Amino acid sequence: MELIGDVARKSGPVDRLRLEVAKTTCAASVAERTGLFHVPKVVRFDAENGVLETARVHGFRSLMQLVLARDSRLPAICERVGRAMARVHTEMRLPEDARLPFPELLRGDPADECVLHGDLNGSNVGWDPATDRVVILDWSAAPALRSPASVGSRYFDLLWFALFFFRFRPLGAISGWSPELWARAFLAGYAAASAGFSVEGLRAYQSRIRPFLADDYRAERERLGRGVRWLPYRAWQWLGQRRWEKFLGGLSDSQLRPRGADARVERCAASSES
């Protein structure tokens, strides 16, 4: 992706870009209606040459950048991302020709089927300090899927986001690395705004797609774990997987849902957003 003036320009296969245009347009509509997040709008789509331009958010800071800056607002921002995605999963609607199913292995329970972001991670999600808005970019399915897709289990987006910080730790983050804190905040935000979420559902979905995750880890290892980086990368990947499994295994619905007075505040907030 190139940042040119007031636009972000992306080139690629026309079928992928056309699907991204449809998803971005629908997501921008949900964002505008709910006020919970911001999606840069499509500025130009050149189907003949395979070029997509979206409005550039000049102050955008990805979640990974916030991590490196040791920004104390990160847990609260992750919680807001969770709330935003609950509304996306509930309210996004695509034309029939843009409703392309995820691969069978990744689809899960039909009751959890919805339109997905498809590559929700700490690089595509961030914050604009000038407007205090959560910003969600790049509504194209993850390259690991190997094909355009838009409809699948809600738990794919949730798992993909929560796993991100357990999988990818930049060398600049020597201290203050707290993936459990950020993942829990995100899932708590989602759980507060979505009646259909359960930790058991998330665990069951991970169990279902474990072969896909193993293949993706292997591909990432081959791409990044070479030369002098091989040993530290392998060590971090191993440790990150262990931390994630321990985190998910010990997680419960009660940990994600507020109690007492806090619960009443949450319900009032959800009601006012509706």
Buried (B, 14 or more C-beta within 10 A) or exposed (E): EEEEEEBBBBEEEBEBBBBBBBBBBBBBBBBEEBEBBBBBBBBEBEEEEBBBBBBBBEEBBBBBBBBBEEBEEBBEBBBBBBBBBBBBBBBBEBEEEBBBEBEEEBBBEEEBBBBBBBBBBBBBBBBBEEEEBBBBBBBBBBEBBEEBBBBBBBBBBBBBBBBBBBBBBEEEBEEEBBBBBBBBBBBBBBBBBBEBBBBEBBBBBBEBBEEBBEEBBEEBBEEBBEEEEEEEBEEBBEEBBEBBEEBBEEBEBEEBBBEEEEEEEBEEEBEEEE
